[in-house]
Amino acid sequence: MTLPDQRPLQLLGLPSYDEGVAEYVYVALANGEWDGNVVDPDSVDIPALALAAITDAAQETVPECLWQA
C-alpha cells in the first residue's frame, strides 16, 4: 500500500542449514529477492508472534532491496 508501484511481497521458503528445521521462511519481493531476518520458526504456533516476525522481516527486506521505506 505504501509502495503502489511494487508488486506484493511474498513468503519464500528456503532449505534450512540447521538440523531440526525443515526450511526457513523469508519475506521477499515479488521477484524473489530478500534480505534480512528469517521469520522465526518458533512463531508458527502463535499467530500474533508470526505476524510480528513477518512484519519485522518485511521492514528489513524492503529498505535493503529497494532503498525505500
Secondary structure as the mmCIF struct_conf table of DSSP 4:
data_model
#
loop_
_struct_conf.conf_type_id
_struct_conf.id
_struct_conf.beg_label_comp_id
_struct_conf.beg_label_asym_id
_struct_conf.beg_label_seq_id
_struct_conf.end_label_comp_id
_struct_conf.end_label_asym_id
_struct_conf.end_label_seq_id
TURN_TY1_P TURN_TY1_P1 PRO A 4 ASP A 5
BEND BEND1 GLN A 6 GLN A 6
HELX_LH_PP_P HELX_LH_PP_P1 ARG A 7 LEU A 9
STRN STRN1 GLN A 10 PRO A 15
BEND BEND2 TYR A 17 ASP A 18
TURN_TY1_P TURN_TY1_P2 GLU A 19 GLY A 20
STRN STRN2 GLU A 23 ALA A 28
TURN_TY1_P TURN_TY1_P3 ALA A 30 ASN A 31
BEND BEND3 GLY A 32 GLY A 32
STRN STRN3 TRP A 34 TRP A 34
BEND BEND4 GLY A 36 GLY A 36
HELX_LH_PP_P HELX_LH_PP_P2 ASN A 37 VAL A 38
STRN STRN4 VAL A 39 VAL A 39
HELX_LH_PP_P HELX_LH_PP_P3 ASP A 40 ASP A 40
HELX_RH_3T_P HELX_RH_3T_P1 PRO A 41 SER A 43
TURN_TY1_P TURN_TY1_P4 VAL A 44 ASP A 45
HELX_RH_AL_P HELX_RH_AL_P1 PRO A 47 LEU A 66
BEND BEND5 TRP A 67 TRP A 67
#
